[in-house]
Amino acid sequence: MLVAPTNRLCCNQLGTMRLAGLLLLSAGWAIVLAAFLMLGAVAARAAFVAAGVAIELLGLGLVARSHLSPREAKR
């Protein structure tokens, strides 16, 4: 009997997505804090803060997606 492949992600992949998302969240915070502490020019500081916030949003998206994947697979 052939079994159709499912779209469910393996638990290992979900754990990796969560870990990557949490690491990106903390890296974004580190970039923002480093920008405030090390940079004096307003333009450079704003650019690094924007980059840090973008990285945090990417991490938040990964964490959210890793939590939504098992629920969507049950449907």
Protein Blocks (a to p, Z undefined) as FASTA:
>chain_A
ZZdddfbdcfklmmmmmmmmmmmmmmmmmmmmmmmmmpmbfklmmmmmmmmmmmmmmmmm
mmmmmmmmmmmmmZZ
